[in-house]
Amino acid sequence: MKGRLLLIFLLPIVMCGIAWYCWYSPVATVILVRHAERLNSTDTTSLSEAGVKRAEALAHVLSASGVSRIYVSQKLRTHQTAQPTASAFGIMPIEISANEIRLYGDSVKTHRGEVILIVGHSDSVPKIIGRLGIAIPPTISADEFDNLFVVTMFRFRSTLTHLKY
């Protein structure tokens, strides 16, 4: 009798604990963009005038998003693209090599519950999106600079929203 009564009281508590573990997890919102337009096709080039305007437009678009963390690659153009947004939010961008796709994914997973901006490249952004749980990541052509991808990461799945800015 005593064991049965104990089971009646403990079972709902255990079930609530399991439900909480399975369904509650802070959502991570990751915004990914390719760097803005560049002056030329060299690897060390900076942003063009159009690129500077696009970087400012990105800061405007994200002004109400609550970005709390920014990741950029080692290239100058990703830093320049992120700079207006970083200034608006008072954030110092964190540099991760464009080749370290795993580190981007791991960093995002450690900061669930935050809104994260990642500024990458036409080849790295799709790979990062794949690393964040999207089975078929988009492709970005060499002349596309206006894509804005939002990956929402839940505990067991991720969703992708593709926008233009």
Disulfide bonds with the S-S distance in Angstrom:
none
